[in-house]
Amino acid sequence: MLITHYEKIKDKLAGIVSERNRKLYEYRTGFTDNKLHTFEEIGKKFNVTPGRARQIFAKVTHQIGLLQDELQS
């Protein structure tokens, strides 16, 4: 159900966050390969520190929350 919901907002999210940040979010949550990845793994893949990966993930998560609020109202 979570993946289905994400697919609904994925197009709208593309207009708000960069493709790189969206891919980072998908990599962390396992939407790309059905495996959860650590911030350390993400940092290596996207050439950022684990702390920066965490910040980006939090930002995208916040944007998704805002989109959910829009869709519900």
N, C-alpha and C positions, 0 to 999 in steps of 0.2 A: 504494500500500500504506500509506503514511504517513497519508493521509486516512482510509482505512478504519479504521486503528488508532485514530486520534483520535476518530472517530465512536463507537467502542465505549466510550471513557472519558468522552465529553462529558457524558453524563447524570450520572455520578458527580462529575465536576468541578463541575457546577452547584451541588452541595450544599456545596462547599468554598470556592470563590472567588466573588466577586461577578460579576454578569452583565457589568458594565462591564469588569472585568479580563479576563474570558473573551473579550469582544469585542475588547479591545485585543490579546490574544494572537492571536486569529484574524486580525485585520487585519495584524499584523506578519508572520505566516507565510503569508499569502495564501489562507487557507481561505475568506475571504469573496468575494474577487474574482479569485483566481488571480494576484495581483500582490504581490510583496514590497514592503513599505513601510519607509522609514527611521524611526528614532526621532524625527527632526524632524517628519516627516509625521504620525506618530502623536500627537506632542505637540500639534500644531495641531488635529487632529481631536478629541482627547479633553481638550483644555484643560489639559495638564500640560507640564512641561519635558521635553526629550528625556532628561535624566538620570532623571527620575521614571518615564518610560515604560520605560526600560531596567530599572529596579528592579522594576516591576510584571511585565514580561515574564519576568525571572529568577525571580520568586516563583511565577508560574504554571507555568513550566517545571519548577521544583523539585516542585511539587505533582503535576504529571503524572508525573514520575519516581517519586514515592511511590505513586501509583495503579498504575503499571506493576508495581512490586514486589509490591503487594498481589495483583494479578491473576495474577501468575506463581507465587505461593506457595499 
